[in-house]
Amino acid sequence: MIIAVAAPVTPTNRVLPFDPLLLAVTLCLILIGFVMISSASIEVAAVRNSNPFFYMIRHGVFILIGLAVALVVLRIPVSFWQRSGPWLLLVGFVLLVLVLVVGREVNGSVRWISLGPINLQASEVAKFTMVIYLSGYLVRRLTEVRSSWKGIAKPALPLAFFVFLMILEPDFGAAVVLMASVMGMIFLGGMKFSQFAMIVVGCAVVIPSLAMLQPYRVVRLKTFLDPWADPFGSGYQLAQAQIAFGRGDWFGEGLGNSVQKLFYLPEAHTDFVFSVLAEEMGLVFALLVVGLYGLMAVRMFRIGRRAEKLQAFFMAYVTYGFAIMLTGQALINIGVNVGALPTKGLTLPLVSYGGSSLVVSCVMIAIVMRIDYEMKRLQVDAASAPVAAKKKRSKLDSADE
């Protein structure tokens, strides 16, 4: 791989080995999630588990696991992920098949593999593995991707298998996020705009068609258009979420004072935790959370852009893929909560209750921070090389004298 260094960092300038804003945003979202899950789940946990702190304790454990795994991932060179792409893709495929065979059903969906006290959500791992694999493919076939349909069609086969298996669970939301992330990565890899436009049109036809295959999805689409047409039936979730936003007004009812979490709003600590946040903390704080996700996207795309300028294309595409996946899923979840999108069953990354989503999100961000570290190290090494060569020449000249 050819590394062309742009704007090297001088050895005299001290740079942090990580992106401070990305780290701060991540920790803020994790802490906000812990506080809101503690508030939103107390009454539900007291009834379901006879322990009001059941979900709070479990989520705290998930946070510790996620941070511990992230620290381990920070020590792994990016080259390891590049070499392991095909094997990781196989792992993702096996998990998606396994969940259909021995998976645990919750609320009509088979998305989890039971591993004793915890449940592994296969689609979360599968999305991660697809980004790693596709990044390696784009590096190997970049010229082909930029010049012909053949280069674009090849990764469509494993993507189609993944999407098909997710639809069988069913996990339509994860399938949409995965397709959007793959399309975004290929587009940023240099796909012609005309080809991208044709694919977008194709997806605009295929995705609604897939939604129409199941009657409950048709009901969701109709409910999304007017949840108040049946506020105690199919429109119940969206209606209760909108009530939560209305009660919260600008500055909220106060932490812990949500009424909607008292068995009015289903899954208040998972899919609809953002509604509880808006009710208790108000619209201003809710917009602050949206701003945090926006800042996360900006920082990740800046790291990816810097990697692309250094011609470290694998690092660039991994960063782009994770940025699209995390912020895209956040926007979909928030869109569902405010009634701008039909219900999808997607968690809010780093905030919602759920061990698989939290740990995988931490791993994604840890890899991006490792990429940022390696980019900075390349720049420092490149800046140090001329200085070291100059010192060596000075020593030789002194010896000659």
C-alpha positions, 0 to 999 in steps of 0.5 A: 500500500502506498502512503502519501502523507499530507500535512504531517504533524511536526515532532514538536507538536504534541497530539493526543493518540485518540480523538478527544471529541469522539471519545467525549461524545461516546461517553456522554451518550453512554452515560445519558443512556444509563441514566434514562434506562434507570429512570424508564425501567424502574416500574417495569422491572419492579413488576416483571422481575420483582427488582426495580433495579434489574434493568439498570444493573444489567445495563451497567454490566453491559456498559462495563463489558462494552468498555472492556471489549473496546479497550481490547479492540484498541490494542488490535492493529487495523491490518488484523481486521483487513486480513480477517474480513472473509472469515468475519463475513462467514461468522456473521452468516453462521450467526444469522442461520443459527438464530433461525434454528435455535434462536429465542423468540421475543415479541414475535421475532426470532433475533436472539441466541440465548447464551445463558444469562445474556442474549446475543442479537445476531443481526448486530454482529452481522452488520459489523462483519459486513462493513469489515468485509466490504471495506476489504473488497473495495480496497481489492476491487476499487478500480473495478467498482469505479469502472463497471457494474461487475465490481458493484454486483459482486458484493451484492450476493453476500448482502442479499443473503444477509438481508434475506436471513434478516427478513426471515427473523424478521428484522426489517429495520436491521436489513434497511440499515445494512443496505443503506450502509453498504450503498453509502460505502460503495458510493463513497468508494467512487461509484458513478452517480448514475449507477448510484441513482439507479440503485437508489431507485431500485431500492425504492421499489424493492424495500416497499415491496418487502414491507408489503409481504407481511400484513403487520408491516402494511398496518404499520405503514397505515398507522404511521400516516395517522396514528390517531385513527386508532390510538388504542390499537395499531396506532398505540405506540406512536400515539403514546410517544407523541403524548410523551413529547407533548408532555415534555414541552421545552424543558421537560417534567423532570428526571424520573417524572415521566408518566408514559413510562408507567406501562403506557409506552411499550418498550420504554427502556429500549425502542422508545427511550428517546420519548421518555428522555423528551418527556422528562428532560424536554425538547432542548435536551432531546435536541442536544442528544441529536446534536451529539450524534451529529458531532459523532458523524462529523468526527468519524467522517473527518477521520475517514477523510483523513485516512482516504487522503493518506491512501489508507483506503481500508481504514477510510471505508471502515470508518465511513461504514461505521459512521453511516451505520451508527448515525443512520440507526440513530436517525431512524430510531429518533424518527420513529419516536417523533412519528416521522417514520414507521416503527422499526424495532431499532435501538438507539445506539449507545443509549437504548437497553441492549447488550449486543447493540451496546457492545458492538457499537463500542467495538465500532467506535474503538476501531475508528479510534484505532484508525485515528491513532494509526493515522496520527502515528503515520504522520508523526513518523513521516515528520520525524524521518527528515529530522532523523536523517539530518541528525545522521548526516551531521554525525557522519560529517563530524566523524569525517572531520 
